[in-house]
């Protein structure tokens, strides 16, 4: 088993390989040029921009930082259909914690209605949210924030120049 080079999804069957990188599908494989360019961003440039992002104001509440990437997990079910996903937000700790607690409540209310997966996945997603919400905040920028900044820098270098 391999993980998608872009989204991190575990690839059980199939997928695509480009230049030694494995992708879960066509959408992720289409981002290969951007990901390849992101690998070329120098570490000192990346660190400078990560520090700027980390110290900036929260894009949600406009309170002073630090900001980081916070993940929240949701599940909802209806009889035989159960869907779950993980979303990430760039925000301050307070807004990230609110998203995680809101997603835990959403999942607790709407996740367990499906058989059999709703009953299995709901406690997992609720637990993941609560553990993340009450985990001590790190003073250093996280790896997901570094990855996001790296992709943003690569996207700026690949973007066509704007006409003046």
SERO-4910 file (N, C-alpha, C, O; in steps of 0.05 Angstrom, whole numbers):
BEGIN
 pado doro    nc1    nc2    nc3   cac1   cac2   cac3    cc1    cc2    cc3    oc1    oc2    oc3
  Unk    A     17    -24      0      0      0      0     18     25      0     39     26     13
  Unk    A      8     45    -14     23     70    -16      3     93     -9    -21     89     -9
  Unk    A     15    116     -2     -1    139      3      1    159    -20     22    161    -33
  Unk    A    -21    172    -26    -21    192    -47     -1    215    -40     -1    225    -18
  Unk    A     15    222    -59     36    242    -56     24    270    -51     37    287    -40
  Unk    A     -1    274    -60    -14    300    -57    -32    301    -32    -28    317    -14
  Unk    A    -52    283    -31    -73    286    -10    -68    267     14    -81    270     35
  Unk    A    -50    248     11    -44    230     33    -62    206     36    -59    190     55
  Unk    A    -82    203     18   -101    181     19    -86    155     14    -68    153     -3
  Unk    A    -93    134     29    -81    108     25    -91     96     -1   -115     95     -6
  Unk    A    -73     87    -18    -80     75    -44    -80     45    -41    -59     33    -38
  Unk    A   -104     33    -42   -106      4    -39   -102     -9    -66    -86    -28    -69
  Unk    A   -116      1    -87   -113    -10   -114   -111     12   -134   -122     34   -129
  Unk    A    -96      8   -155    -95     27   -177    -78     51   -170    -56     48   -158
  Unk    A    -88     75   -176    -72     99   -173    -55    104   -197    -55     88   -216
  Unk    A    -40    125   -197    -22    132   -219      5    139   -208      8    151   -187
  Unk    A     25    131   -223     53    137   -216     64    156   -237     63    151   -261
  Unk    A     76    179   -228     89    198   -245    116    205   -232    116    214   -210
  Unk    A    137    200   -247    164    207   -237    170    196   -209    182    210   -193
  Unk    A    160    172   -203    165    160   -177    146    168   -155    147    157   -133
  Unk    A    128    186   -161    108    194   -141     82    180   -147     74    177   -170
  Unk    A     67    170   -126     42    156   -130     19    174   -123     20    189   -103
  Unk    A     -2    174   -140    -26    190   -136    -50    172   -136    -51    152   -149
  Unk    A    -71    181   -120    -95    164   -117   -113    165   -141   -128    146   -146
  Unk    A   -112    186   -157   -129    189   -180   -120    211   -199    -99    222   -195
  Unk    A   -137    216   -218   -130    236   -239   -128    264   -228   -110    279   -236
  Unk    A   -146    271   -209   -145    299   -198   -119    304   -184   -107    326   -187
  Unk    A   -110    286   -167    -85    290   -153    -61    288   -172    -42    303   -169
  Unk    A    -62    270   -192    -41    268   -211    -38    293   -227    -16    300   -236
  Unk    A    -60    307   -232    -59    332   -248    -43    354   -233    -34    373   -245
  Unk    A    -40    351   -207    -25    371   -191      4    365   -189     19    378   -175
  Unk    A     13    344   -204     41    336   -203     61    359   -210     81    362   -196
  Unk    A     56    375   -231     75    397   -237     78    416   -213    100    425   -208
  Unk    A     56    422   -200     57    440   -177     72    428   -154     89    441   -142
  Unk    A     67    402   -149     82    389   -127    111    386   -133    128    388   -115
  Unk    A    118    381   -158    146    379   -166    160    406   -163    183    408   -154
  Unk    A    146    428   -170    157    455   -166    160    462   -137    179    475   -129
  Unk    A    141    452   -120    142    458    -92    166    446    -79    177    456    -59
  Unk    A    175    423    -89    199    410    -78    224    427    -82    244    424    -68
  Unk    A    223    446   -101    247    462   -108    248    488    -92    268    503    -95
  Unk    A    228    494    -75    229    519    -60    252    517    -39    252    497    -24
  Unk    A    270    536    -39    293    535    -20    283    537      9    263    550     15
  Unk    A    297    523     26    288    522     54    288    549     68    270    555     84
  Unk    A    307    567     62    308    593     75    284    610     66    274    626     81
  Unk    A    276    608     41    253    623     30    227    612     43    210    627     52
  Unk    A    225    586     45    202    573     57    200    582     86    178    589     95
  Unk    A    222    581    101    221    587    130    213    616    134    198    622    153
  Unk    A    222    634    117    214    663    119    184    666    116    172    680    132
  Unk    A    173    653     96    144    656     91    127    641    112    106    650    119
  Unk    A    137    619    121    122    604    142    121    622    167    100    623    180
  Unk    A    143    635    174    143    652    198    123    676    194    109    683    213
  Unk    A    122    687    170    104    709    165     75    699    168     59    713    181
  Unk    A     68    677    156     41    666    157     34    659    186     12    666    196
  Unk    A     53    647    200     48    638    228     42    661    246     26    659    265
  Unk    A     55    684    242     51    707    259     28    725    250     22    745    264
  Unk    A     16    720    228     -5    738    217    -31    734    233    -35    715    248
  Unk    A    -50    752    228    -76    752    241    -93    729    230    -89    720    207
  Unk    A   -111    720    246   -129    698    238   -147    707    215   -160    728    218
  Unk    A   -149    692    193   -167    700    171   -197    698    178   -213    710    165
  Unk    A   -204    683    199   -232    680    207   -241    703    226   -261    716    221
  Unk    A   -226    706    248   -235    725    268   -219    751    269   -226    769    284
  Unk    A   -197    752    254   -180    775    252   -165    781    278   -155    803    281
  Unk    A   -164    762    296   -149    765    321   -120    760    315   -114    747    295
  Unk    A   -102    771    331    -73    766    326    -66    736    328    -79    721    343
  Unk    A    -46    727    313    -39    699    311    -28    689    338    -31    702    358
  Unk    A    -15    666    337     -6    652    314    -29    636    300    -48    628    313
  Unk    A    -25    632    275    -44    616    260    -30    590    251     -5    588    251
  Unk    A    -46    570    246    -35    544    237    -57    529    222    -79    540    218
  Unk    A    -52    505    214    -71    488    201    -84    470    222    -70    456    236
  Unk    A   -110    471    223   -125    454    242   -144    436    226   -158    446    208
  Unk    A   -145    411    233   -162    392    219   -186    385    236   -184    383    261
  Unk    A   -209    383    223   -233    373    237   -246    352    220   -245    353    195
  Unk    A   -258    333    233   -268    308    220   -298    307    224   -308    311    246
  Unk    A   -313    300    203   -342    297    205   -351    271    193   -338    260    175
  Unk    A   -374    262    203   -387    238    192   -417    244    193   -427    255    213
  Unk    A   -431    235    173   -460    236    173   -471    211    159   -459    201    140
  Unk    A   -493    201    169   -504    176    159   -534    177    156   -548    193    169
  Unk    A   -543    160    138   -572    156    135   -576    127    125   -569    121    103
  Unk    A   -587    111    142   -593     83    138   -568     68    127   -551     59    143
  Unk    A   -565     64    101   -543     49     90   -521     67     79   -501     56     69
  Unk    A   -524     93     80   -504    111     69   -489    125     92   -502    138    109
  Unk    A   -463    123     93   -447    136    113   -424    150     98   -410    137     82
  Unk    A   -420    176    103   -399    191     90   -383    204    112   -394    215    131
  Unk    A   -356    204    109   -339    218    128   -317    232    113   -309    223     92
  Unk    A   -308    253    124   -286    269    111   -271    285    132   -280    288    155
  Unk    A   -248    294    124   -231    311    140   -227    337    125   -220    337    101
  Unk    A   -230    359    139   -225    385    127   -204    399    144   -200    394    167
  Unk    A   -189    417    131   -170    432    146   -174    462    142   -183    471    121
  Unk    A   -168    477    162   -172    506    162   -147    519    171   -133    509    189
  Unk    A   -141    542    159   -118    558    168   -131    580    185   -146    597    175
  Unk    A   -125    579    211   -137    597    230   -121    597    256   -101    583    259
  Unk    A   -131    613    275   -119    614    302   -128    589    318   -146    575    309
  Unk    A   -116    585    340   -122    562    357   -151    562    366   -165    542    366
  Unk    A   -161    586    373   -188    589    383   -208    580    361   -227    565    366
  Unk    A   -205    590    337   -223    583    315   -220    554    307   -240    541    301
  Unk    A   -196    543    308   -191    515    302   -205    497    322   -217    477    315
  Unk    A   -203    504    348   -216    489    369   -246    490    365   -260    469    369
  Unk    A   -257    513    359   -286    515    354   -295    497    331   -316    484    334
  Unk    A   -280    496    310   -286    478    287   -286    449    296   -303    433    288
  Unk    A   -266    442    311   -263    414    320   -286    406    339   -297    384    336
  Unk    A   -294    424    357   -316    418    376   -342    417    360   -359    400    365
  Unk    A   -346    436    342   -371    436    325   -373    411    309   -394    399    306
  Unk    A   -351    402    297   -351    377    282   -356    353    299   -369    334    290
  Unk    A   -346    353    324   -351    331    342   -381    329    348   -393    308    348
  Unk    A   -394    352    353   -422    353    359   -439    345    334   -458    330    337
  Unk    A   -431    355    311   -444    348    286   -443    317    282   -464    305    275
  Unk    A   -420    306    285   -416    277    281   -432    261    302   -443    241    295
  Unk    A   -432    271    327   -446    256    348   -476    256    342   -490    237    349
  Unk    A   -486    278    330   -515    280    325   -523    265    299   -544    252    298
  Unk    A   -507    267    278   -515    257    252   -499    233    242   -505    223    220
  Unk    A   -479    224    257   -462    203    247   -471    175    251   -465    157    235
  Unk    A   -486    170    272   -491    142    280   -516    130    267   -522    107    273
  Unk    A   -529    144    249   -554    135    238   -551    114    216   -571    103    207
  Unk    A   -527    109    207   -524     89    185   -513     63    196   -497     62    215
  Unk    A   -521     41    183   -511     15    190   -494      3    168   -502      7    144
  Unk    A   -472     -9    172   -459    -12    198   -438     10    203   -430     14    226
  Unk    A   -430     25    182   -407     43    185   -413     67    203   -394     77    215
  Unk    A   -437     77    204   -443     99    221   -436     94    250   -425    110    264
  Unk    A   -443     69    259   -437     61    287   -407     58    292   -398     61    315
  Unk    A   -393     51    271   -364     46    274   -348     72    272   -330     78    288
  Unk    A   -354     88    252   -338    112    246   -344    136    265   -326    151    270
  Unk    A   -369    138    274   -377    161    290   -359    164    315   -349    185    320
  Unk    A   -355    143    332   -338    147    355   -309    154    348   -296    168    363
  Unk    A   -300    144    326   -273    150    317   -270    180    310   -252    193    319
  Unk    A   -289    190    294   -288    218    286   -292    237    310   -278    257    312
  Unk    A   -311    230    327   -315    246    351   -290    247    368   -282    267    378
  Unk    A   -279    223    372   -254    221    388   -231    237    376   -216    251    390
  Unk    A   -228    235    350   -206    250    336   -209    280    341   -190    294    346
  Unk    A   -234    290    338   -239    318    342   -234    327    371   -221    347    376
  Unk    A   -243    311    390   -239    319    418   -210    318    427   -201    335    441
  Unk    A   -196    298    417   -167    296    424   -153    320    412   -136    332    426
  Unk    A   -159    327    387   -146    350    374   -153    376    388   -137    394    391
  Unk    A   -179    379    396   -188    404    408   -175    409    435   -170    432    442
  Unk    A   -169    388    450   -158    392    477   -128    385    479   -117    384    501
  Unk    A   -116    381    456    -87    377    455    -73    405    460    -84    425    451
  Unk    A    -51    405    473    -36    430    477    -26    441    451    -17    426    434
  Unk    A    -29    467    447    -20    480    422     11    481    421     24    485    442
  Unk    A     21    477    398     50    478    394     58    507    387     43    521    373
  Unk    A     81    515    397     90    542    391    102    544    363    103    566    351
  Unk    A    111    522    352    124    522    326    103    516    304     83    502    309
  Unk    A    107    526    280     88    520    258     88    490    252    109    477    253
  Unk    A     65    480    245     62    451    240     72    444    212     76    462    195
  Unk    A     76    419    207     84    409    181     63    415    159     69    422    137
  Unk    A     36    411    166     16    419    146     17    448    138     12    455    115
  Unk    A     24    466    156     26    494    149     50    498    131     48    513    111
  Unk    A     72    485    137     96    487    119     90    477     91     98    489     71
  Unk    A     75    455     90     67    444     64     49    463     48     53    467     24
  Unk    A     30    475     62     12    494     49     27    518     39     22    527     16
  Unk    A     45    529     55     61    552     46     78    545     22     81    560      3
  Unk    A     90    521     23    107    512      1     91    510    -25    100    518    -46
  Unk    A     66    499    -23     49    498    -47     41    525    -57     39    530    -81
  Unk    A     35    544    -39     28    571    -47     51    585    -61     47    598    -82
  Unk    A     76    581    -51     99    593    -64    103    581    -92    110    595   -111
  Unk    A    100    555    -94    103    542   -120     82    551   -140     87    555   -163
  Unk    A     57    554   -130     36    564   -147     41    592   -158     34    598   -181
  Unk    A     53    609   -142     59    636   -150     81    635   -172     80    651   -191
  Unk    A     99    616   -171    120    616   -191    110    603   -217    121    609   -239
  Unk    A     90    586   -216     79    574   -239     57    590   -253     50    586   -276
  Unk    A     46    610   -238     24    626   -249     34    644   -272     56    654   -271
  Unk    A     18    647   -293     27    664   -315     28    693   -305     12    701   -288
  Unk    A     46    709   -316     48    737   -308     22    752   -314     10    748   -335
  Unk    A     15    770   -296     -9    786   -300     -4    809   -320     17    822   -318
  Unk    A    -22    814   -338    -19    837   -356    -23    863   -341    -40    865   -324
  Unk    A     -7    883   -348     -9    908   -335    -25    928   -350    -28    951   -341
***
